[in-house]
């Protein structure tokens, strides 16, 4: 009986195959194409994107916003002239994906986008989704469950972005930190620019991102360092200096605290796996 029940549970998650996935903190792409054979969920966690489905009007969507794509439909989205946004995406296909689309779990007619009501939770779920798929043995059952929960949550969100101005400015500050994490950020100056106290800025920033602003800077630096460890042969000391750490030991300690291993081991593990299919997001 237990074996039968186990097989029934495992079969429940059949019919969905994951393809490409990534987190691109400073995405500058301009996509204009008809997707042939897969579905995708995209999420702009920071910045803003221009977006259009089929022959519709080109919309200017500020983050946090998510959108779907599906086979045989034309989508246009992205930024030009050097502007960027904080982009998460995942592609998938199969009979389960087709059912999700037919039941409108992968679309909102007539809009195929949705404002993300809880961006902190949605970002965490997206990072968890990518993390379980980049394991040497991906946990696809958990990934399917997480993906469907994320899509379902979007149906409870408003279709048109209407964030308040101060919230938007805090999100834009978080996006700027992700783009330039090694900069010497002066948050007293940033608070003055936004006409709020430093205490209030810290409170708003934590509410928006889920972590204190100084931790956000460190995490953004480690994400940038992890990307360089995966994609280059630069010496670790050079990478550390490039993300704002002159003290190599301090850098290694901070990296290990977030990644669970020293930077050298992180690089070796990544290349031993032949390079993950998507990004190696820090857990």
C-alpha positions in Angstrom: 0.0 0.0 0.0 2.8 2.4 0.9 4.6 1.7 -2.4 1.4 2.2 -4.4 0.8 5.5 -2.6 4.4 6.6 -3.2 4.1 5.8 -6.9 0.8 7.8 -7.1 2.5 10.8 -5.5 5.5 10.7 -7.8 3.3 10.3 -10.8 1.4 13.4 -9.8 4.5 15.5 -10.7 5.0 13.9 -14.1 4.7 15.7 -17.5 6.8 18.8 -16.9 10.4 19.1 -18.1 12.5 22.1 -17.1 14.8 23.8 -19.6 16.9 26.9 -19.1 16.8 29.0 -16.0 18.9 31.9 -14.7 19.1 35.0 -12.6 20.6 38.0 -14.4 20.8 41.0 -12.0 21.7 43.5 -14.7 19.8 42.2 -17.7 20.0 44.5 -20.8 18.4 42.2 -23.4 15.7 43.2 -25.9 13.6 40.1 -26.8 11.3 40.2 -29.8 10.4 36.7 -30.9 7.9 33.9 -31.3 8.6 31.1 -28.8 8.3 27.8 -30.5 8.2 24.8 -28.1 8.4 25.9 -24.5 6.7 28.0 -21.8 8.4 30.5 -19.6 7.9 32.4 -16.4 9.8 35.7 -16.1 10.2 38.0 -13.1 11.6 41.5 -13.0 12.6 42.0 -9.4 14.1 45.4 -10.0 14.1 48.1 -12.6 11.4 48.2 -15.3 10.7 46.5 -18.6 8.9 47.4 -21.8 6.5 44.6 -22.6 4.1 43.6 -25.4 2.1 40.5 -26.3 1.3 39.8 -30.0 0.2 43.1 -31.6 -0.8 44.8 -28.4 0.3 48.1 -27.1 3.9 48.4 -25.8 3.6 48.8 -22.0 6.2 50.2 -19.5 6.0 47.9 -16.5 7.9 48.8 -13.3 9.1 46.0 -11.1 8.1 43.9 -9.3 6.2 42.3 -12.2 6.0 38.8 -13.7 5.0 37.6 -17.1 4.5 34.4 -19.0 5.3 33.3 -22.5 4.0 30.3 -24.4 4.5 28.5 -27.7 3.4 30.1 -31.0 2.8 33.5 -29.5 5.0 36.6 -30.1 6.4 38.5 -27.2 8.4 41.7 -26.9 10.1 42.7 -23.7 13.3 44.2 -22.3 15.2 47.4 -22.3 17.3 49.4 -24.7 20.0 52.1 -24.5 22.0 50.4 -21.8 19.1 50.3 -19.2 18.8 47.1 -17.2 16.5 45.2 -14.9 16.9 42.4 -12.4 15.7 39.4 -14.3 14.7 35.9 -13.2 13.4 33.3 -15.7 12.7 29.6 -16.1 11.5 27.7 -19.2 9.6 24.4 -19.2 7.6 22.1 -21.5 5.5 18.9 -21.5 1.9 17.8 -21.1 1.6 19.2 -17.6 2.7 22.6 -18.9 0.1 22.4 -21.6 -2.6 21.7 -19.0 -1.4 24.6 -16.9 -1.8 26.8 -19.9 -5.2 25.5 -20.9 -6.5 26.1 -17.4 -5.0 29.6 -17.5 -2.5 29.0 -14.7 0.2 30.3 -17.2 -1.7 33.3 -18.4 -4.1 36.0 -17.4 -6.4 36.8 -20.3 -6.2 39.4 -21.7 -3.1 40.3 -19.8 -0.2 37.9 -19.7 1.6 39.7 -16.9 0.9 40.4 -13.2 2.2 42.7 -10.5 3.9 40.6 -7.8 2.0 41.3 -4.6 4.7 39.9 -2.3 8.0 40.4 -4.2 10.2 39.3 -1.3 8.5 35.9 -1.1 8.3 35.6 -4.8 12.0 36.3 -5.2 12.8 33.7 -2.5 10.6 31.1 -4.2 12.3 31.8 -7.6 15.8 31.4 -6.0 14.7 28.2 -4.3 13.3 26.9 -7.6 16.6 27.6 -9.4 18.6 26.2 -6.4 16.8 22.8 -6.4 17.3 22.5 -10.2 21.0 23.2 -10.1 21.7 20.3 -7.7 23.7 17.4 -9.1 20.4 15.4 -8.9 17.7 18.0 -9.4 14.6 17.8 -7.2 12.1 18.2 -10.0 9.1 17.2 -7.8 9.8 20.1 -5.5 10.5 22.4 -8.4 7.1 21.6 -10.0 5.3 22.2 -6.7 7.2 25.5 -6.3 6.5 26.7 -9.8 2.8 26.0 -9.7 2.5 27.7 -6.3 4.3 30.8 -7.8 2.0 30.9 -10.8 -1.1 30.5 -8.6 0.0 33.4 -6.3 0.2 35.7 -9.4 -3.6 35.2 -10.0 -4.2 37.0 -6.7 -2.2 40.1 -7.7 -3.5 43.2 -9.5 -2.9 43.4 -13.2 -1.7 47.0 -13.4 1.3 48.3 -11.4 0.4 51.1 -9.0 3.2 51.2 -6.4 3.6 54.3 -4.2 6.5 56.6 -5.0 8.6 56.0 -1.9 8.3 52.2 -2.3 9.4 52.6 -5.9 12.4 54.6 -4.9 13.5 52.0 -2.4 13.1 49.2 -5.0 15.2 51.3 -7.4 17.9 51.8 -4.7 18.0 48.0 -4.2 18.3 47.5 -8.0 21.2 50.1 -8.1 23.0 48.2 -5.3 22.7 45.0 -7.3 24.2 46.7 -10.3 27.1 48.3 -8.4 27.5 46.3 -5.2 31.2 47.2 -4.9 30.4 51.0 -4.7 30.9 52.8 -1.4 27.2 53.3 -0.5 26.4 56.2 1.8 23.0 55.5 3.2 22.8 58.7 5.1 23.1 60.4 1.8 20.6 58.1 0.2 18.1 58.9 3.1 18.6 62.6 2.5 18.0 62.1 -1.2 14.7 60.3 -0.4 13.7 62.9 2.3 13.5 60.3 5.0 15.5 59.5 8.1 18.2 56.8 8.0 16.2 54.7 10.5 13.1 55.0 8.2 15.1 54.1 5.1 16.5 51.0 6.8 13.0 50.0 7.9 11.6 50.4 4.4 14.5 48.7 2.8 14.1 45.7 5.1 10.3 45.5 4.4 11.0 45.6 0.7 13.8 43.1 0.4 13.5 41.0 3.6 17.0 41.8 4.9 18.9 44.8 6.3 20.5 47.1 3.8 24.1 46.3 4.8 23.4 42.6 4.5 21.9 43.3 1.0 25.1 45.0 -0.1 27.2 42.0 1.1 24.9 39.5 -0.5 24.9 41.4 -3.8 28.7 41.5 -3.7 28.8 37.7 -3.1 26.4 37.1 -6.0 28.7 39.2 -8.3 31.7 37.3 -7.0 30.0 33.9 -7.5 29.2 34.9 -11.1 32.9 35.7 -11.8 34.0 32.4 -10.1 31.7 30.5 -12.5 32.6 32.4 -15.7 36.2 33.4 -15.4 39.7 32.2 -14.4 40.5 35.4 -12.4 42.5 34.9 -9.2 40.2 34.9 -6.2 42.1 37.8 -4.7 41.4 39.9 -7.8 37.7 38.9 -7.7 37.5 39.9 -4.0 39.0 43.3 -4.7 36.7 43.8 -7.6 33.6 43.4 -5.4 35.0 45.7 -2.6 37.0 43.3 -0.4 40.7 44.2 0.0 41.1 41.6 2.8 41.0 38.2 1.2 40.3 36.4 4.5 37.3 38.7 5.1 36.0 38.0 1.6 36.4 34.2 2.0 34.6 34.2 5.4 31.7 36.3 3.9 31.4 34.1 0.9 31.4 30.9 2.9 28.7 32.2 5.2 26.4 32.6 2.2 27.5 29.9 -0.2 28.2 27.2 2.4 31.8 26.6 1.0 34.9 28.7 0.4 35.2 30.5 -3.0 37.9 28.1 -4.3 35.8 25.0 -3.6 32.7 26.7 -5.0 34.6 27.2 -8.3 35.8 23.6 -8.4 32.4 22.2 -7.6 30.8 24.2 -10.3 33.3 23.1 -13.0 33.3 19.5 -11.7 29.5 19.5 -12.5 30.3 20.7 -16.0 28.7 24.0 -15.4 25.1 24.2 -14.1 22.4 24.6 -16.7 21.3 27.8 -15.0 22.9 30.1 -12.6 24.5 28.9 -9.4 22.4 31.1 -7.1 23.6 31.5 -3.5 21.2 29.7 -1.2 
